[in-house]
Amino acid sequence: MVGLGKVAVWASRAVVVVVLAGTLLLQTFMLPSVLADVPEEEGALEHLRVPVLVISILMVACVQVALVCVWQLLTMVRRDTVFSRGAFRWVDVVVGAAVAECLLFLLLGALLAPGEAVPPGVVLMLGVVGAGFLGIGLLVLILRTLLAKAVALDTAATTLRAELDEVI
C-alpha cells in the first residue's frame, strides 16, 4: 500500500476508535442519566422511559456494530485482501445495521407520536433521520455491487495471469 493509502487507513482507524469510545460513553452513562432527568411534571413520558432507553441503547449498538465492520474492512485494506469474498460478510452486516437503525428510529417516532408530550417536529425529525439511515444502507448496498464486480475482475485477472505464466 502506498504512503497516502496508509495514512488514510490510519486516520480512518483513529476516527473509528474515537467514535466507538464516544458511543460507549453515550450508551453507558449519558443515555441513562438523560432519561432519568425527565421532569416529573412531564408524566406523559414516564411510562415510555424504559422503552425509549432500550431503543436508544440499541440505536447506539447498531452504530457500534457498523464501526466494528468498518474496522475489519480497513484491516482487509491494509492487508490488500479487501477484494475477496470475505469482505462481503462485513459489508452485509453494515447494510443490516443501517436498516435496523432506520427501523429503530421509526419505532421511536411511533412511540413518541401519540399525545402532546413530544412536538410533532421531533417525531418528523426522527423519521427523517431514520430515512437517512436507510439511504446509507442503500448506498452501502450499491457499493457492495461495485465490490462484487471488483472481486470478479480480480479473480479473472488472477486466472489470466496464471494461464499466461503457464504459456511463458
C-alpha positions, -999 to +999 in steps of 0.1 A: +000+000+000+013+034-009+020+062+017-012+081+012-033+049+015-015+040+048-023+075+061-059+072+051-063+038+068-046+051+099-068+082+100-099+062+094-090+038+122-084+068+145-119+081+137-134+047+143-117+045+178-128+079+188-164+074+176-166+039+192-153+053+226-178+081+223-207+057+217-196+036+246-197+066+269-231+077+254-245+042+259-232+036+294-235+070+311-252+097+291-284+080+279-295+066+312-288+099+330-306+120+304-337+098+306-335+098+344-336+136+344-370+138+327-390+163+349-418+147+369-444+172+355-439+155+321-457+124+334-470+117+299-435+104+290-429+085+323-443+052+310-420+055+279-388+059+299-377+023+297-387+016+261-370+048+249-339+039+269-338+004+254-344+017+219-317+043+223-292+018+235-300-004+206-296+025+182-261+032+195-253-006+193-262-005+156-236+022+151-211+002+171-216-029+150-211-009+118-179+006+133-165-028+141-173-039+105-155-008+091-125-017+113-125-052+098-127-038+063-099-014+070-078-043+082-086-060+049-075-029+030-042-028+049-036-065+041-046-059+005-074-086+008-104-063+006-112-076-029-121-110-017-153-129-008-146-123+029-153-086+026-190-093+017-198-106+052-187-072+068-204-051+041-237-071+046-236-065+083-232-028+078-262-028+055-282-048+081-271-024+109-282+006+088-316-010+081-320-019+118-311+017+127-338+030+104-364+008+119-354+017+154-357+055+146-392+048+131-402+028+161-390+055+185-410+081+164-441+059+166-437+055+204-434+092+209-460+104+184-492+099+203-502+126+227-489+161+230-458+155+252-434+154+222-437+181+195-446+168+160-414+183+147-393+159+168-413+129+155-408+142+120-371+146+126-368+110+139-385+098+107-361+119+085-331+106+104-344+070+100-348+076+063-313+089+062-300+056+077-320+037+051-303+058+025-269+050+040-278+013+038-288+016+002-256+034-006-235+007+010-256-019-009-247-001-042-210-001-031-214-039-024-223-044-060-192-025-071-171-047-047-187-078-063-176-065-098-141-058-085-138-092-069-149-108-102-124-088-122-096-096-097-104-133-099-104-132-137-071-113-137-055-138-114-067-167-136-054-150-168-021-143-151-018-179-141-026-190-177-001-166-191+026-178-167+020-214-179+024-203-216+057-184-209 
